[in-house]
């Protein structure tokens, strides 16, 4: 189950897991700078990179508008609208009676960093308001009334009513512009019966050409086209990737982060992606470009995905650029 704060973006590599949509709320919210607090904010203790301890000020009324404070200034680049932002967070309601969620907590699911696009409906309105120009590595406290969070409908799956005021402590783990990609030049591609790929990073989006007349493989295949210099990826890391997908059986491209102009992310080894990605990317490194040929059994099976033009039994071909891996 996803923690309350961000909504997943519906890319085809995902298994269409149910997610909680974040409502777009058109309320006028308070401006913010280093600190926007007009009334006492909760006290926060604990180091960046660890679950925050939040203490609500005794007897204080909840703010009627979004208030925020940068608790620790990070040394990384500033966030900008359109960035894919990765955060850890701790969430409590204003009463202080319950911890609603934490990506650090061992007894909460999914216990993973969360990713959203800053300035879009995949983030809470209060996050969009506060986080622009905050730097990577910062810890930020955000106190928001319902209008800056889940609106009048609340988020009942998490015990959040439409009247609850919320306190978030966000640790900004990373941020990636839509065009973030690897570097390098592809090696010669000479393997018979395999798709060929053109378009080097920084020059053009990768294009996949299927071998004429060749039958789709019945077992998964993978090939590193560019060898990166980064660390080997590990189960549980959040991978930031650019990719393109083509259906071997129809010859049609059905998905592309390059065309969508938005870098994608998923937790490696999780059910958030088709199993062929977890298998085919195992042992790869940050900076790699990997060609994956994935039979239906490790993709969308006998049902396919009609909305994307993927028929049951179709074999899929992907080019995946591993931009980063976050623990």
Secondary structure, 3 states (H helix, E strand, C coil): CCCCCECCCCCCCCCCCCCCCCCCCCCCCCCCCCECCCCCCCEEECCCCCCCEEECCCCCCCCCCCEEEEEECCCCCECCCCCEEEEEEEEEECCCCCEEEECCCCCCCCCCCEEEECCCCCECHHHHHHHCCCECCCEEEEEECHHHCCHHHCEHHHCECCCCCEEEEEEEEEEECCCCCCCCCCCCCCCCCCCEEECCCCCCCCEEECCCCCCCCCCCEEEEEECCCCCECCCCCEEEEEEEEEECCCCCEEEEHHHHCCCEEEECCCCCCCHHHHHHCCCCECCCEEEEEECHHHCCCCCCEHHHCECCCCCEEEEEEEEEEEC
